[in-house]
Amino acid sequence: MRRITLRKLHEETGRIVDQAEQGEIIVIQRRGVPVAQLSGISALRRTIQIPDFNKRYARFPRVKTDSGRFLEQDRR
Protein backbone atom coordinates (compact mmCIF):
# COMPACT_ATOMS: atom_id res chain seq x y z
CA MET A 1 0.00 0.00 0.00
CA ARG A 2 1.41 3.33 -1.06
CA ARG A 3 0.51 6.73 0.39
CA ILE A 4 0.51 9.91 -1.68
CA THR A 5 -0.57 13.48 -1.14
CA LEU A 6 -3.54 15.05 -2.84
CA ARG A 7 -1.17 17.42 -4.62
CA LYS A 8 0.87 14.55 -6.05
CA LEU A 9 -2.34 12.90 -7.25
CA HIS A 10 -3.27 16.13 -9.00
CA GLU A 11 0.16 16.42 -10.65
CA GLU A 12 0.55 12.77 -11.72
CA THR A 13 -3.01 11.48 -12.13
CA GLY A 14 -2.37 9.40 -15.23
CA ARG A 15 0.68 7.62 -13.85
CA ILE A 16 -1.00 6.94 -10.49
CA VAL A 17 -4.14 5.53 -12.13
CA ASP A 18 -1.94 3.26 -14.25
CA GLN A 19 -0.29 1.96 -11.07
CA ALA A 20 -3.67 1.32 -9.46
CA GLU A 21 -4.75 -0.52 -12.60
CA GLN A 22 -1.72 -2.78 -12.23
CA GLY A 23 -3.00 -3.83 -8.79
CA GLU A 24 -1.35 -1.37 -6.43
CA ILE A 25 -3.50 0.13 -3.65
CA ILE A 26 -2.90 3.84 -3.20
CA VAL A 27 -4.05 5.81 -0.16
CA ILE A 28 -4.55 9.52 -0.78
CA GLN A 29 -3.80 11.87 2.08
CA ARG A 30 -4.87 15.44 2.71
CA ARG A 31 -2.63 17.23 5.21
CA GLY A 32 -1.33 13.87 6.44
CA VAL A 33 -4.79 12.36 7.02
CA PRO A 34 -5.93 9.49 4.77
CA VAL A 35 -9.10 10.53 2.92
CA ALA A 36 -9.45 8.10 0.01
CA GLN A 37 -8.20 4.83 -1.41
CA LEU A 38 -7.53 4.19 -5.08
CA SER A 39 -7.39 0.68 -6.47
CA GLY A 40 -7.99 -1.02 -9.78
CA ILE A 41 -11.16 -2.89 -10.61
CA SER A 42 -11.62 -6.09 -12.54
CA ALA A 43 -13.06 -5.88 -16.01
CA LEU A 44 -16.84 -5.78 -15.92
CA ARG A 45 -18.68 -8.24 -18.11
CA ARG A 46 -21.22 -6.81 -20.51
CA THR A 47 -24.61 -8.17 -19.53
CA ILE A 48 -26.74 -6.06 -21.83
CA GLN A 49 -26.85 -6.89 -25.52
CA ILE A 50 -26.65 -3.78 -27.66
CA PRO A 51 -29.16 -4.02 -30.52
CA ASP A 52 -27.97 -3.96 -34.12
CA PHE A 53 -29.17 -0.56 -35.29
CA ASN A 54 -28.39 -1.31 -38.94
CA LYS A 55 -31.16 -3.93 -38.96
CA ARG A 56 -33.53 -1.47 -37.30
CA TYR A 57 -32.75 1.31 -39.81
CA ALA A 58 -33.17 -1.11 -42.73
CA ARG A 59 -36.88 -1.37 -41.85
CA PHE A 60 -37.42 2.39 -42.19
CA PRO A 61 -39.05 3.55 -45.43
CA ARG A 62 -36.66 5.00 -47.95
CA VAL A 63 -37.07 8.66 -48.90
CA LYS A 64 -36.92 9.36 -52.64
CA THR A 65 -35.43 12.84 -52.26
CA ASP A 66 -32.63 14.19 -50.16
CA SER A 67 -33.19 15.50 -46.66
CA GLY A 68 -31.80 18.90 -47.58
CA ARG A 69 -34.92 19.69 -49.56
CA PHE A 70 -37.11 18.83 -46.59
CA LEU A 71 -35.10 21.25 -44.48
CA GLU A 72 -35.35 24.00 -47.10
CA GLN A 73 -39.10 23.62 -47.34
CA ASP A 74 -39.47 23.55 -43.58
CA ARG A 75 -37.50 26.77 -43.16
CA ARG A 76 -39.72 28.72 -45.56
N, C-alpha and C positions, 0 to 999 in steps of 0.2 A: 504494500500500500504506500503510495507516494502522496506527499502533501505539497500543495502549491498555493500561492497567494492569488487573490482575485485579480490583481494587476497582471500577474504572469499569465493567467488564463486569458485575459483580455488581449495581451500582446502575442500569444502563441496558440490561439484557439485551434487552428488546423492541426498543428503538430500534436497537441494534447489530445484532441479527439482521435487522431490516428492511433495514439498509444492506448487509449481506452478501448478502441476497436480491437486491438491486438490482445486484449484480456487484462490489461493493467487496471487496477482500481485507483482512482485519484480522488483525494479529499481536498476540497477547496476551502481555504480559510480566509476569513475577513478579520483583519486586526488580530491574528493569532487564534481566532476561535473557529473551529470547523463549522461550516454552514451548509455544505452540500457534498454529495458524492457522485462522481462520474465514473460510469463503467459501461462497457460494451453490452450489446444485446444480441441474442441469437437471431438468425434470419427468421422472419415471420413467414409462415406458409400462406399462400393465397388461398382463401376459402371461397371467395366469390368469383364466379365465372363472369368474365366481361363479355357481353354479347358482341357478335360480329355485326358491326354497323353497315358493312358493305351489303350484306344480305337484306338488311332492313331498308336501306336506300334503294335497292334494286326493285322493291315493290312499289315505290312511289311512281306516279304517272310522269311520263316525260313531257317536258314543255317544248313546243315546236319553235319557239322564238327565244332569243336570249333574254336574260334577266335585266339587262341594262334598259331595254325598252319598257319593261314594267316599271322600273324606277323613274324613267323619264315621264311616263304618263301619270304616275302617282304624284310627281312633284308639280305638275301643272295645275 
